[in-house]
Amino acid sequence: MPVLRVALDVPLYRLFDYWSESASTVDIGRRVRVPFIRGEKIGVIVAVLAESEWPREQLKDALEILGDLPPLPPDFLDLCAFAATYYQAPPGEALLQALPAGLKKLNPPKRQAGRKAKAAKPLPSPPLTDEQIAAVAAVEPGGGFAVTLLHGVTGSGKTEVYLQLIAKALAQGRQVLLLVPEINLTPQLEERVRGRFAEVEVVALHSELADAARERHWRAAFSGSAGIVLGTRLAVFAPLPRLGLIIVDEEHDPSFKQQDGMRYSARDLAVVRARQHDVPILLGSATPSLESWANAGHGRYRLQTLAKRANPAAVLPQVRLYDTRRMPLREGVSDGLLSAIRERLERGEQSLVFLNRRGYAPVLACPACGWVSRCKRCAANLVLHLADRRLRCHHCGFEHRVPPACPTCGNQDIHPYGRGTQRLEAWLAETFPGARVLRVDRDSVKSRKQWEAVLERIHGGEADILVGTQMLAKGHDFPKLTLVGVLGADSALFAADWRAPERLFAQLMQVAGRAGRAELKGEVIVQTQYPDHPLFAALVAHDYPGFAAGQLREREQAGFPPYSFQAVLRAEAPEMADAIAFLKAASGLPPVAEFPDVLVYDPVPMRMARLASLERGQLLVESHSRPLLQAFLPRWREAIEQLRAPGKLRWHLEVDPFDF
């Protein structure tokens, strides 16, 4: 069997054949060094064949089969192959992106032993509520495949349910995969997990790890020495020989969807992986995705509910709506919210003012001629960051110094309009001169160390007023935080994206859940011009089931997911006309006529029509049947590959799109 079939990380939808005299089937799953074009690449052997469809003289010789690692297991190869097929990605890209960077380098740096993780403080197991006991009993590691949706209100003790289930799996000698949506959620959770399971090796897998550390952790998972793997979306591919349980925390979170390369959903692949291994999977959230909620309603998922907070002294916060049409605002803040903050300061409690817009102001403009600080590369405005006197685009990263005068008319009296977290922080510091105001956003917290330092300050009582974005909205427990004020929520109510209400409700429920999680009672104040909107009525009542039922009715009437299945073909080019022409040509290809039950819409510009100097268009494809859509997409993609397109045009297919 002299022919190796190799997956390479190249943007081609094919595998490559190489000649090797010494190879055998035991090498399937090993990495291999091969010549490619005028250089060399590291690939993975996915098959060993007796012969190739290509003649021997056209096959290049493989240079070296690497033996520094056992072969990648068949289940890992199968999961990557499934992902490539379902998400219409090149097979090599799907497989190689799942490996640490060091395993893909031709000359990897010398591996060094990592520092031993600092011993965590042992944490006892608290008594469980009746609801928690029922939730733990409903999931049995080793009991076969089943999907359980854990709907628990904020503060209901979902994490404790996770820890109890992890203990059950470890007792059976199994490994556990625990997925979280964002890196900033891992420090607290990792500390709790290490504290509870001090005798078990726990490794983290996320993008902020250095390459060497990520490879060490990956190897620990692969070898089976790590009992618990805690990670973000890419960790769904971590090979685990003794996998017994998968847990997905905040399963609704958009961060589980990869937005470049192979655009996969880690949550959905986690379900596929659980079925593949015949193990249970738990999806946890205070605001489940509507797809998961519909699956529970139809009996495909089991539903477990935690309706009360785990701390018997803690109750859900009272939510108040302030009608801003009838009250004056100062820097976007009502007098009522200011009074509530003042009361907390007098009582020594903490307040959080939530504004999901970082920077000082969303735009800088000239009142004389109408000049606006627009990004030259995107269809967006440059955001004013006054602290370092820069104008920045939050979409493409372009930045420019703040001009001393209007670039158009020379007027020196240019003004910031609107407000972001920096402006709000400065104004609150002036309004409450004795208070310690702490801003938490992507500008002030850029690394894990900074995040850990911020958390330490908050827990240590070194901040009285927090000003934050969605970084503070989920997964955090601040015992002294009793007030949450929400600014600027209305903008998402009437967005063009039909998922916007679901995202807004989840965001508001999550940020509201930060208040009153201990013995101190919590209060949430939402400033809005639409207090009669059904979304706010459900928020006041803490009624996720009612909100979800209304949204699902609307989606069923409109034929939106989960009542249909979608894919999007996107194209970007220096000129919009080229992108639209390419999409128009794709919409007329033969496979479209061969699948009459697959609806192909007309091409349109994307909502962010220009990004990083490229014009962007998209074409939506929809079907009532997932298998039918999956049968159509590869045929269509192959036809698209044959289209002649301008040299600078780029395109990609996204299955189950999350943004439009």
ZIVENBEL-V268747 format. One record per residue. RES is the residue in one letter. SS is DSSP state (A for helix, B for strand, O for the rest). NEAR is the number of other ideal C-beta (glycine too) atoms within 10 Angstrom. Layout:
# ZIVENBEL-V268747
RES_SS_NEAR + RES_SS_NEAR
This chain:
# ZIVENBEL-V268747
M_O_13 + P_O_19 + V_B_21 + L_B_28 + R_B_17 + V_B_23 + A_B_25 + L_O_21 + D_O_19 + V_O_16 + P_O_11 + L_O_12 + Y_O_16 + R_O_11 + L_O_19 + F_B_20 + D_B_19 + Y_B_22 + W_B_17 + S_O_22 + E_O_7 + S_O_8 + A_O_21 + S_O_11 + T_A_11 + V_A_9 + D_A_21 + I_O_18 + G_O_17 + R_O_19 + R_B_23 + V_B_22 + R_B_15 + V_B_22 + P_B_13 + F_B_16 + I_O_7 + R_O_5 + G_B_7 + E_B_13 + K_B_20 + I_B_21 + G_B_27 + V_B_29 + I_B_27 + V_B_19 + A_B_16 + V_B_17 + L_B_14 + A_O_7 + E_O_11 + S_O_17 + E_O_8 + W_O_12 + P_O_8 + R_A_10 + E_A_6 + Q_A_10 + L_O_17 + K_O_12 + D_B_12 + A_B_24 + L_B_14 + E_B_12 + I_B_17 + L_O_14 + G_O_10 + D_O_9 + L_O_14 + P_O_12 + P_O_17 + L_O_22 + P_O_14 + P_A_10 + D_A_15 + F_A_22 + L_A_22 + D_A_13 + L_A_22 + C_A_27 + A_A_15 + F_A_15 + A_A_25 + A_A_20 + T_A_14 + Y_A_20 + Y_O_23 + Q_O_20 + A_O_24 + P_O_21 + P_A_23 + G_A_25 + E_A_22 + A_A_24 + L_A_27 + L_A_21 + Q_O_19 + A_O_22 + L_O_21 + P_O_22 + A_A_12 + G_A_16 + L_A_19 + K_A_16 + K_O_11 + L_O_10 + N_O_4 + P_O_16 + P_O_10 + K_O_5 + R_O_12 + Q_O_8 + A_O_7 + G_O_14 + R_O_8 + K_O_6 + A_O_12 + K_O_8 + A_O_9 + A_O_16 + K_O_9 + P_O_11 + L_O_15 + P_O_7 + S_O_10 + P_O_12 + P_O_10 + L_O_16 + T_O_20 + D_A_8 + E_A_18 + Q_A_23 + I_A_13 + A_A_14 + A_A_28 + V_A_20 + A_A_11 + A_A_17 + V_O_24 + E_O_17 + P_O_20 + G_O_15 + G_O_13 + G_O_10 + F_O_13 + A_B_17 + V_B_21 + T_B_20 + L_B_24 + L_B_28 + H_B_24 + G_B_25 + V_O_20 + T_O_26 + G_O_24 + S_O_27 + G_O_22 + K_A_26 + T_A_21 + E_A_22 + V_A_28 + Y_A_25 + L_A_22 + Q_A_19 + L_A_25 + I_A_25 + A_A_16 + K_A_19 + A_A_26 + L_A_19 + A_A_11 + Q_O_12 + G_O_11 + R_O_18 + Q_B_24 + V_B_29 + L_B_27 + L_B_26 + L_B_28 + V_O_26 + P_O_22 + E_O_17 + I_A_18 + N_A_23 + L_A_22 + T_A_22 + P_A_15 + Q_A_17 + L_A_18 + E_A_19 + E_A_16 + R_A_16 + V_A_24 + R_A_22 + G_A_15 + R_A_22 + F_O_20 + A_O_13 + E_O_7 + V_O_16 + E_O_16 + V_B_22 + V_B_25 + A_B_27 + L_B_26 + H_O_19 + S_O_10 + E_O_15 + L_O_19 + A_O_10 + D_A_14 + A_A_18 + A_A_16 + R_A_21 + E_A_20 + R_A_21 + H_A_25 + W_A_26 + R_A_18 + A_A_19 + A_A_25 + F_A_19 + S_A_12 + G_O_15 + S_O_11 + A_O_24 + G_O_23 + I_B_23 + V_B_26 + L_B_25 + G_B_26 + T_O_21 + R_A_25 + L_A_19 + A_A_24 + V_A_27 + F_A_22 + A_O_24 + P_O_22 + L_O_24 + P_O_13 + R_O_13 + L_B_24 + G_B_24 + L_B_28 + I_B_26 + I_B_28 + V_B_30 + D_B_22 + E_O_24 + E_O_26 + H_O_24 + D_O_26 + P_A_14 + S_A_15 + F_A_25 + K_B_19 + Q_O_19 + Q_O_10 + D_O_6 + G_O_15 + M_O_22 + R_O_20 + Y_O_25 + S_B_23 + A_A_23 + R_A_23 + D_A_21 + L_A_23 + A_A_24 + V_A_21 + V_A_17 + R_A_25 + A_A_22 + R_A_14 + Q_A_15 + H_A_19 + D_O_12 + V_O_25 + P_B_24 + I_B_26 + L_B_28 + L_B_26 + G_B_24 + S_B_24 + A_O_23 + T_O_26 + P_O_26 + S_O_23 + L_A_22 + E_A_20 + S_A_25 + W_A_26 + A_A_20 + N_A_20 + A_A_21 + G_A_16 + H_O_9 + G_O_8 + R_O_11 + Y_O_21 + R_B_16 + L_B_16 + Q_B_23 + T_B_16 + L_B_24 + A_O_12 + K_O_19 + R_O_21 + A_O_22 + N_O_18 + P_O_10 + A_O_10 + A_O_20 + V_O_14 + L_O_22 + P_O_23 + Q_B_15 + V_B_21 + R_B_16 + L_B_19 + Y_B_21 + D_B_13 + T_A_19 + R_A_9 + R_A_9 + M_O_12 + P_O_7 + L_B_13 + R_B_10 + E_O_13 + G_O_17 + V_B_22 + S_B_20 + D_A_12 + G_A_14 + L_A_23 + L_A_15 + S_A_9 + A_A_19 + I_A_25 + R_A_14 + E_A_14 + R_A_21 + L_A_17 + E_A_8 + R_A_11 + G_O_9 + E_O_21 + Q_B_25 + S_B_29 + L_B_29 + V_B_24 + F_B_26 + L_O_23 + N_O_21 + R_O_20 + R_O_22 + G_O_26 + Y_O_24 + A_B_21 + P_O_20 + V_B_18 + L_B_24 + A_B_20 + C_B_21 + P_O_12 + A_O_14 + C_O_13 + G_O_10 + W_O_17 + V_B_12 + S_O_24 + R_B_16 + C_O_24 + K_O_11 + R_O_16 + C_O_21 + A_O_16 + A_O_19 + N_B_21 + L_O_24 + V_B_27 + L_B_26 + H_B_19 + L_O_16 + A_O_13 + D_O_10 + R_O_10 + R_B_16 + L_B_21 + R_B_20 + C_O_21 + H_O_18 + H_O_17 + C_O_18 + G_O_11 + F_O_17 + E_B_14 + H_B_14 + R_B_9 + V_O_17 + P_O_16 + P_O_9 + A_O_12 + C_O_19 + P_O_14 + T_O_13 + C_O_12 + G_O_12 + N_O_14 + Q_O_10 + D_O_9 + I_B_21 + H_B_11 + P_B_19 + Y_B_14 + G_O_18 + R_O_21 + G_O_27 + T_A_25 + Q_A_23 + R_A_22 + L_A_24 + E_A_24 + A_A_18 + W_A_17 + L_A_22 + A_A_15 + E_A_10 + T_A_16 + F_O_17 + P_O_7 + G_O_6 + A_O_17 + R_O_15 + V_B_21 + L_B_19 + R_B_26 + V_B_26 + D_O_22 + R_O_14 + D_O_19 + S_O_20 + V_O_21 + K_O_10 + S_O_10 + R_A_16 + K_A_11 + Q_A_13 + W_A_21 + E_A_15 + A_A_12 + V_A_22 + L_A_18 + E_A_10 + R_A_15 + I_A_20 + H_A_15 + G_O_8 + G_O_14 + E_O_11 + A_O_23 + D_O_20 + I_B_24 + L_B_26 + V_B_29 + G_B_26 + T_O_21 + Q_A_16 + M_A_20 + L_A_24 + A_O_22 + K_O_26 + G_O_23 + H_O_21 + D_O_15 + F_O_19 + P_O_16 + K_O_18 + L_B_24 + T_B_24 + L_B_26 + V_B_27 + G_B_27 + V_B_25 + L_O_25 + G_O_17 + A_O_23 + D_A_16 + S_A_11 + A_A_19 + L_O_15 + F_O_10 + A_O_13 + A_O_7 + D_O_13 + W_O_14 + R_O_20 + A_A_14 + P_A_21 + E_A_22 + R_A_18 + L_A_20 + F_A_20 + A_A_24 + Q_A_19 + L_A_24 + M_A_24 + Q_A_23 + V_A_25 + A_A_28 + G_O_27 + R_O_28 + A_O_28 + G_O_28 + R_O_24 + A_O_17 + E_O_10 + L_O_18 + K_O_15 + G_O_24 + E_B_19 + V_B_26 + I_B_25 + V_B_24 + Q_B_23 + T_B_21 + Q_O_13 + Y_O_16 + P_O_17 + D_O_9 + H_O_17 + P_A_13 + L_A_20 + F_A_21 + A_A_15 + A_A_21 + L_A_24 + V_A_16 + A_O_12 + H_O_19 + D_O_14 + Y_A_20 + P_A_13 + G_A_13 + F_A_24 + A_A_23 + A_A_15 + G_A_16 + Q_A_22 + L_A_18 + R_A_10 + E_A_12 + R_A_20 + E_A_13 + Q_A_9 + A_A_10 + G_O_11 + F_O_17 + P_O_16 + P_O_17 + Y_O_13 + S_O_17 + F_B_19 + Q_B_18 + A_B_24 + V_B_21 + L_B_24 + R_B_20 + A_B_27 + E_B_24 + A_B_22 + P_O_13 + E_O_13 + M_A_18 + A_A_12 + D_A_18 + A_A_29 + I_A_20 + A_A_18 + F_A_25 + L_A_22 + K_A_13 + A_A_15 + A_A_24 + S_A_16 + G_O_9 + L_O_18 + P_A_9 + P_A_19 + V_A_18 + A_A_9 + E_A_12 + F_O_18 + P_O_7 + D_O_10 + V_B_21 + L_B_16 + V_B_23 + Y_O_14 + D_O_10 + P_O_21 + V_B_14 + P_B_15 + M_B_20 + R_B_13 + M_B_14 + A_B_18 + R_B_20 + L_B_18 + A_O_14 + S_O_13 + L_B_20 + E_B_21 + R_B_20 + G_B_24 + Q_B_23 + L_B_23 + L_B_16 + V_B_24 + E_B_17 + S_B_21 + H_O_13 + S_O_13 + R_A_13 + P_A_9 + L_A_14 + L_A_23 + Q_A_16 + A_A_16 + F_A_21 + L_A_23 + P_A_14 + R_A_15 + W_A_26 + R_A_19 + E_A_12 + A_A_15 + I_A_19 + E_A_10 + Q_O_7 + L_O_12 + R_O_6 + A_O_17 + P_O_15 + G_O_5 + K_O_11 + L_O_18 + R_B_15 + W_B_21 + H_B_17 + L_B_21 + E_B_22 + V_B_22 + D_O_19 + P_O_18 + F_O_16 + D_O_13 + F_O_17
